[in-house]
């Protein structure tokens, strides 16, 4: 998918790596050109399962989903996070991201969102000495 340049992809992957360095949580970014379900949340849930994000040791994975052409965004966390935070926990992160999107800066919006997710996860799941990276830091591009 030719949504991001190689340099932009490198910046996004680096942002994930830096964010995860502060937490035992795992962050994945999934990018579709078009929405693959009835809603961004439904698409995010499907990818969460497909990418086996529910198999992390502390159930502390977060998936950021974006459908570019449809201007849809969702952030979901695994059960280990959801039992500790309120239902609208990711709303501020989404608003931060959207503020950059509205300025035409999608990549910076995604980077800011990834960094914010890392900060939020650090509060509940600080990095441990024995922490290992359980999931790839790369961007997962959908098939459309």
DRENLODO-355027 format. One record per atom (N, C-alpha, C): atom name; x, y, z; residue number from 1. Coordinates in nm, 2 decimals. Example, Ala and Ser with C-alpha at 12.3 -4.5 7.8 and 13.67 -1.06 7.14 Angstrom:
BEGIN
 atomo   east  north     up num
     N   1.32  -0.57   0.78   1
    CA   1.23  -0.45   0.78   1
     C   1.32  -0.33   0.78   1
     N   1.28  -0.22   0.71   2
    CA   1.37  -0.11   0.71   2
     C   1.29   0.00   0.79   2
This chain:
BEGIN
 atomo   east  north     up num
     N   0.08  -0.12   0.00   1
    CA   0.00   0.00   0.00   1
     C   0.09   0.12   0.00   1
     N   0.06   0.22  -0.08   2
    CA   0.14   0.34  -0.10   2
     C   0.09   0.46  -0.02   2
     N   0.04   0.44   0.10   3
    CA  -0.01   0.55   0.18   3
     C   0.10   0.63   0.24   3
     N   0.20   0.57   0.29   4
    CA   0.31   0.64   0.35   4
     C   0.44   0.61   0.27   4
     N   0.53   0.71   0.27   5
    CA   0.66   0.69   0.21   5
     C   0.74   0.60   0.30   5
     N   0.85   0.55   0.25   6
    CA   0.94   0.46   0.34   6
     C   0.99   0.54   0.46   6
     N   1.02   0.67   0.44   7
    CA   1.06   0.75   0.56   7
     C   0.95   0.76   0.66   7
     N   0.83   0.79   0.61   8
    CA   0.72   0.80   0.71   8
     C   0.69   0.67   0.78   8
     N   0.70   0.56   0.71   9
    CA   0.68   0.43   0.77   9
     C   0.79   0.41   0.88   9
     N   0.91   0.44   0.85  10
    CA   1.02   0.43   0.95  10
     C   0.99   0.52   1.07  10
     N   0.94   0.64   1.05  11
    CA   0.91   0.72   1.17  11
     C   0.80   0.66   1.25  11
     N   0.70   0.60   1.19  12
    CA   0.59   0.54   1.26  12
     C   0.64   0.42   1.34  12
     N   0.71   0.34   1.28  13
    CA   0.77   0.22   1.35  13
     C   0.86   0.26   1.46  13
     N   0.94   0.36   1.44  14
    CA   1.02   0.41   1.55  14
     C   0.94   0.46   1.66  14
     N   0.83   0.53   1.63  15
    CA   0.74   0.59   1.74  15
     C   0.69   0.47   1.82  15
     N   0.65   0.36   1.76  16
    CA   0.60   0.25   1.83  16
     C   0.71   0.19   1.92  16
     N   0.82   0.18   1.87  17
    CA   0.94   0.12   1.94  17
     C   0.97   0.21   2.07  17
     N   0.97   0.34   2.05  18
    CA   1.00   0.43   2.16  18
     C   0.89   0.43   2.26  18
     N   0.76   0.43   2.21  19
    CA   0.65   0.42   2.31  19
     C   0.65   0.29   2.39  19
     N   0.68   0.18   2.33  20
    CA   0.69   0.05   2.40  20
     C   0.80   0.04   2.49  20
     N   0.91   0.12   2.47  21
    CA   1.02   0.12   2.56  21
     C   0.99   0.16   2.70  21
     N   0.88   0.23   2.72  22
    CA   0.84   0.29   2.85  22
     C   0.74   0.20   2.92  22
     N   0.69   0.09   2.85  23
    CA   0.58   0.01   2.91  23
     C   0.60  -0.13   2.87  23
     N   0.53  -0.22   2.95  24
    CA   0.52  -0.36   2.91  24
     C   0.41  -0.38   2.81  24
     N   0.33  -0.28   2.78  25
    CA   0.22  -0.29   2.68  25
     C   0.27  -0.30   2.54  25
     N   0.19  -0.35   2.46  26
    CA   0.22  -0.37   2.31  26
     C   0.12  -0.28   2.23  26
     N   0.18  -0.22   2.13  27
    CA   0.11  -0.13   2.04  27
     C   0.12  -0.17   1.90  27
     N   0.00  -0.18   1.83  28
    CA   0.00  -0.21   1.69  28
     C  -0.07  -0.11   1.61  28
     N  -0.03  -0.07   1.50  29
    CA  -0.09   0.02   1.41  29
     C  -0.14  -0.05   1.29  29
     N  -0.27  -0.05   1.26  30
    CA  -0.33  -0.11   1.14  30
     C  -0.39   0.00   1.05  30
     N  -0.35  -0.01   0.92  31
    CA  -0.40   0.09   0.83  31
     C  -0.47   0.02   0.71  31
     N  -0.59   0.06   0.69  32
    CA  -0.67   0.02   0.58  32
     C  -0.70   0.14   0.49  32
     N  -0.71   0.12   0.36  33
    CA  -0.75   0.23   0.27  33
     C  -0.90   0.26   0.29  33
     N  -0.98   0.15   0.30  34
    CA  -1.12   0.17   0.32  34
     C  -1.17   0.08   0.44  34
     N  -1.27   0.13   0.50  35
    CA  -1.32   0.06   0.62  35
     C  -1.36  -0.08   0.58  35
     N  -1.33  -0.18   0.66  36
    CA  -1.35  -0.32   0.63  36
     C  -1.47  -0.38   0.71  36
     N  -1.54  -0.30   0.78  37
    CA  -1.65  -0.35   0.86  37
     C  -1.75  -0.24   0.87  37
     N  -1.86  -0.27   0.95  38
    CA  -1.96  -0.17   0.97  38
     C  -1.92  -0.04   1.04  38
     N  -1.81  -0.06   1.12  39
    CA  -1.76   0.05   1.20  39
     C  -1.61   0.03   1.22  39
     N  -1.54   0.14   1.26  40
    CA  -1.39   0.13   1.29  40
     C  -1.37   0.04   1.41  40
     N  -1.46   0.04   1.50  41
    CA  -1.44  -0.04   1.62  41
     C  -1.45  -0.19   1.58  41
     N  -1.55  -0.22   1.50  42
    CA  -1.56  -0.36   1.45  42
     C  -1.44  -0.41   1.38  42
     N  -1.39  -0.32   1.29  43
    CA  -1.27  -0.36   1.21  43
     C  -1.15  -0.38   1.31  43
     N  -1.14  -0.29   1.41  44
    CA  -1.03  -0.30   1.50  44
     C  -1.04  -0.43   1.58  44
     N  -1.15  -0.46   1.62  45
    CA  -1.17  -0.59   1.70  45
     C  -1.13  -0.71   1.61  45
     N  -1.17  -0.71   1.49  46
    CA  -1.14  -0.82   1.40  46
     C  -0.99  -0.83   1.38  46
     N  -0.92  -0.72   1.36  47
    CA  -0.78  -0.72   1.34  47
     C  -0.71  -0.76   1.47  47
     N  -0.76  -0.72   1.58  48
    CA  -0.71  -0.75   1.72  48
     C  -0.70  -0.90   1.73  48
     N  -0.80  -0.97   1.69  49
    CA  -0.81  -1.12   1.69  49
     C  -0.71  -1.18   1.58  49
     N  -0.72  -1.13   1.46  50
    CA  -0.64  -1.18   1.35  50
     C  -0.49  -1.17   1.38  50
     N  -0.45  -1.06   1.45  51
    CA  -0.31  -1.04   1.48  51
     C  -0.27  -1.10   1.61  51
     N  -0.36  -1.17   1.67  52
    CA  -0.34  -1.25   1.80  52
     C  -0.29  -1.16   1.91  52
     N  -0.34  -1.04   1.91  53
    CA  -0.30  -0.94   2.01  53
     C  -0.36  -0.98   2.15  53
     N  -0.45  -1.06   2.16  54
    CA  -0.51  -1.11   2.28  54
     C  -0.42  -1.21   2.35  54
     N  -0.31  -1.25   2.29  55
    CA  -0.23  -1.35   2.35  55
     C  -0.11  -1.29   2.43  55
     N  -0.10  -1.16   2.45  56
    CA   0.01  -1.11   2.53  56
     C   0.00  -1.15   2.67  56
     N   0.11  -1.17   2.74  57
    CA   0.11  -1.22   2.88  57
     C   0.03  -1.14   2.98  57
     N   0.02  -1.01   2.97  58
    CA  -0.05  -0.92   3.06  58
     C  -0.18  -0.87   3.00  58
     N  -0.22  -0.92   2.88  59
    CA  -0.34  -0.87   2.82  59
     C  -0.34  -0.72   2.81  59
     N  -0.23  -0.66   2.76  60
    CA  -0.22  -0.52   2.76  60
     C  -0.18  -0.46   2.63  60
     N  -0.23  -0.52   2.52  61
    CA  -0.21  -0.47   2.39  61
     C  -0.31  -0.36   2.35  61
     N  -0.26  -0.27   2.27  62
    CA  -0.35  -0.16   2.22  62
     C  -0.34  -0.16   2.06  62
     N  -0.45  -0.16   2.00  63
    CA  -0.45  -0.15   1.85  63
     C  -0.51  -0.01   1.81  63
     N  -0.43   0.06   1.73  64
    CA  -0.48   0.18   1.67  64
     C  -0.52   0.15   1.52  64
     N  -0.64   0.17   1.49  65
    CA  -0.69   0.14   1.35  65
     C  -0.73   0.26   1.28  65
     N  -0.69   0.27   1.16  66
    CA  -0.74   0.39   1.08  66
     C  -0.77   0.34   0.94  66
     N  -0.89   0.39   0.89  67
    CA  -0.93   0.37   0.75  67
     C  -0.92   0.50   0.68  67
     N  -0.82   0.52   0.60  68
    CA  -0.78   0.64   0.54  68
     C  -0.89   0.71   0.46  68
     N  -0.94   0.64   0.36  69
    CA  -1.04   0.70   0.27  69
     C  -1.17   0.74   0.34  69
     N  -1.20   0.66   0.44  70
    CA  -1.33   0.68   0.51  70
     C  -1.32   0.77   0.63  70
     N  -1.20   0.81   0.66  71
    CA  -1.17   0.90   0.78  71
     C  -1.23   0.84   0.91  71
     N  -1.20   0.71   0.93  72
    CA  -1.24   0.64   1.05  72
     C  -1.12   0.60   1.13  72
     N  -1.14   0.61   1.26  73
    CA  -1.03   0.58   1.36  73
     C  -1.09   0.51   1.48  73
     N  -1.01   0.42   1.53  74
    CA  -1.05   0.35   1.65  74
     C  -0.93   0.31   1.73  74
     N  -0.94   0.32   1.86  75
    CA  -0.83   0.27   1.95  75
     C  -0.89   0.17   2.04  75
     N  -0.84   0.05   2.05  76
    CA  -0.90  -0.05   2.15  76
     C  -0.78  -0.11   2.23  76
     N  -0.82  -0.15   2.35  77
    CA  -0.72  -0.21   2.43  77
     C  -0.77  -0.35   2.47  77
     N  -0.68  -0.43   2.52  78
    CA  -0.71  -0.57   2.56  78
     C  -0.78  -0.57   2.70  78
     N  -0.82  -0.68   2.74  79
    CA  -0.90  -0.69   2.87  79
     C  -0.82  -0.65   2.99  79
     N  -0.69  -0.67   2.99  80
    CA  -0.60  -0.62   3.10  80
     C  -0.61  -0.47   3.12  80
     N  -0.62  -0.40   3.01  81
    CA  -0.63  -0.25   3.02  81
     C  -0.77  -0.21   3.05  81
     N  -0.87  -0.28   2.99  82
    CA  -1.01  -0.24   3.00  82
     C  -1.06  -0.25   3.14  82
     N  -1.01  -0.35   3.22  83
    CA  -1.05  -0.36   3.36  83
     C  -1.00  -0.25   3.45  83
     N  -0.90  -0.17   3.40  84
    CA  -0.84  -0.07   3.48  84
     C  -0.88   0.07   3.44  84
     N  -0.94   0.09   3.33  85
    CA  -0.97   0.22   3.28  85
     C  -1.12   0.24   3.25  85
     N  -1.16   0.36   3.24  86
    CA  -1.30   0.39   3.20  86
     C  -1.33   0.37   3.05  86
     N  -1.45   0.36   3.02  87
    CA  -1.49   0.32   2.88  87
     C  -1.44   0.42   2.77  87
     N  -1.44   0.55   2.80  88
    CA  -1.39   0.65   2.71  88
     C  -1.25   0.68   2.72  88
     N  -1.17   0.59   2.77  89
    CA  -1.03   0.62   2.81  89
     C  -0.95   0.67   2.69  89
     N  -0.97   0.62   2.57  90
    CA  -0.89   0.66   2.45  90
     C  -0.94   0.78   2.38  90
     N  -1.05   0.84   2.43  91
    CA  -1.11   0.96   2.36  91
     C  -1.01   1.08   2.34  91
     N  -0.94   1.11   2.45  92
    CA  -0.84   1.22   2.44  92
     C  -0.73   1.19   2.34  92
     N  -0.69   1.07   2.34  93
    CA  -0.58   1.03   2.24  93
     C  -0.64   1.05   2.10  93
     N  -0.76   1.00   2.08  94
    CA  -0.82   1.01   1.94  94
     C  -0.83   1.16   1.90  94
     N  -0.88   1.25   2.00  95
    CA  -0.89   1.39   1.97  95
     C  -0.76   1.45   1.93  95
     N  -0.65   1.41   2.01  96
    CA  -0.52   1.46   1.98  96
     C  -0.48   1.43   1.83  96
     N  -0.50   1.30   1.80  97
    CA  -0.47   1.26   1.66  97
     C  -0.55   1.33   1.56  97
     N  -0.68   1.34   1.58  98
    CA  -0.77   1.41   1.48  98
     C  -0.73   1.56   1.46  98
     N  -0.68   1.62   1.57  99
    CA  -0.63   1.76   1.55  99
     C  -0.52   1.77   1.45  99
     N  -0.43   1.68   1.44 100
    CA  -0.33   1.68   1.34 100
     C  -0.38   1.64   1.21 100
     N  -0.47   1.54   1.20 101
    CA  -0.53   1.50   1.08 101
     C  -0.60   1.62   1.01 101
     N  -0.67   1.70   1.09 102
    CA  -0.75   1.81   1.03 102
     C  -0.65   1.92   0.97 102
     N  -0.53   1.92   1.02 103
    CA  -0.43   2.01   0.96 103
     C  -0.36   1.95   0.84 103
     N  -0.40   1.83   0.80 104
    CA  -0.34   1.76   0.69 104
     C  -0.21   1.68   0.72 104
     N  -0.19   1.66   0.85 105
    CA  -0.06   1.59   0.89 105
     C  -0.10   1.46   0.96 105
     N  -0.13   1.36   0.87 106
    CA  -0.17   1.23   0.92 106
     C  -0.05   1.16   0.99 106
     N   0.06   1.16   0.94 107
    CA   0.18   1.09   1.00 107
     C   0.21   1.15   1.14 107
     N   0.21   1.28   1.15 108
    CA   0.24   1.34   1.28 108
     C   0.13   1.30   1.38 108
     N   0.00   1.30   1.33 109
    CA  -0.11   1.27   1.42 109
     C  -0.10   1.12   1.47 109
     N  -0.06   1.03   1.38 110
    CA  -0.04   0.89   1.42 110
     C   0.08   0.88   1.52 110
     N   0.19   0.96   1.50 111
    CA   0.30   0.95   1.59 111
     C   0.26   1.01   1.73 111
     N   0.19   1.12   1.73 112
    CA   0.14   1.18   1.86 112
     C   0.05   1.08   1.93 112
     N  -0.04   1.02   1.86 113
    CA  -0.13   0.92   1.92 113
     C  -0.05   0.80   1.97 113
     N   0.04   0.75   1.90 114
    CA   0.12   0.64   1.95 114
     C   0.20   0.67   2.07 114
     N   0.26   0.79   2.07 115
    CA   0.33   0.84   2.19 115
     C   0.24   0.85   2.31 115
     N   0.12   0.90   2.29 116
    CA   0.02   0.92   2.40 116
     C  -0.02   0.78   2.45 116
     N  -0.05   0.69   2.36 117
    CA  -0.08   0.55   2.41 117
     C   0.03   0.50   2.49 117
     N   0.15   0.52   2.45 118
    CA   0.27   0.47   2.53 118
     C   0.27   0.53   2.67 118
     N   0.24   0.66   2.68 119
    CA   0.24   0.73   2.81 119
     C   0.13   0.68   2.90 119
     N   0.01   0.66   2.84 120
    CA  -0.10   0.60   2.91 120
     C  -0.08   0.46   2.96 120
     N  -0.02   0.38   2.88 121
    CA   0.01   0.24   2.92 121
     C   0.12   0.24   3.03 121
     N   0.21   0.33   3.02 122
    CA   0.32   0.34   3.12 122
     C   0.26   0.36   3.26 122
     N   0.15   0.43   3.27 123
    CA   0.08   0.45   3.40 123
     C   0.03   0.33   3.47 123
     N  -0.02   0.24   3.38 124
    CA  -0.08   0.11   3.43 124
     C   0.01  -0.01   3.41 124
     N   0.10   0.00   3.32 125
    CA   0.18  -0.12   3.29 125
     C   0.33  -0.07   3.26 125
     N   0.40  -0.03   3.37 126
    CA   0.53   0.02   3.35 126
     C   0.62  -0.09   3.30 126
     N   0.73  -0.05   3.23 127
    CA   0.82  -0.15   3.17 127
     C   0.88  -0.23   3.29 127
     N   0.90  -0.36   3.27 128
    CA   0.96  -0.45   3.37 128
     C   1.10  -0.49   3.32 128
     N   1.18  -0.52   3.41 129
    CA   1.32  -0.56   3.38 129
     C   1.32  -0.68   3.28 129
     N   1.22  -0.77   3.30 130
    CA   1.22  -0.89   3.21 130
     C   1.13  -0.88   3.09 130
     N   1.09  -0.75   3.06 131
    CA   1.00  -0.73   2.95 131
     C   1.06  -0.78   2.81 131
     N   0.97  -0.84   2.73 132
    CA   1.01  -0.88   2.60 132
     C   0.91  -0.82   2.50 132
     N   0.95  -0.79   2.38 133
    CA   0.86  -0.74   2.28 133
     C   0.78  -0.86   2.23 133
     N   0.65  -0.87   2.26 134
    CA   0.57  -0.98   2.22 134
     C   0.51  -0.97   2.09 134
     N   0.49  -0.85   2.03 135
    CA   0.43  -0.83   1.90 135
     C   0.52  -0.74   1.81 135
     N   0.51  -0.76   1.68 136
    CA   0.59  -0.68   1.59 136
     C   0.56  -0.53   1.61 136
     N   0.65  -0.45   1.58 137
    CA   0.63  -0.30   1.59 137
     C   0.60  -0.24   1.45 137
     N   0.59  -0.33   1.35 138
    CA   0.57  -0.28   1.21 138
     C   0.42  -0.24   1.19 138
     N   0.40  -0.17   1.09 139
    CA   0.26  -0.12   1.05 139
     C   0.20  -0.24   0.98 139
     N   0.08  -0.27   1.01 140
    CA   0.00  -0.38   0.94 140
     C  -0.09  -0.31   0.85 140
     N  -0.07  -0.33   0.72 141
    CA  -0.16  -0.27   0.61 141
     C  -0.26  -0.38   0.57 141
     N  -0.39  -0.33   0.57 142
    CA  -0.50  -0.42   0.53 142
     C  -0.48  -0.46   0.38 142
     N  -0.57  -0.54   0.34 143
    CA  -0.56  -0.59   0.20 143
     C  -0.63  -0.50   0.10 143
     N  -0.70  -0.39   0.14 144
    CA  -0.77  -0.31   0.04 144
     C  -0.69  -0.18   0.01 144
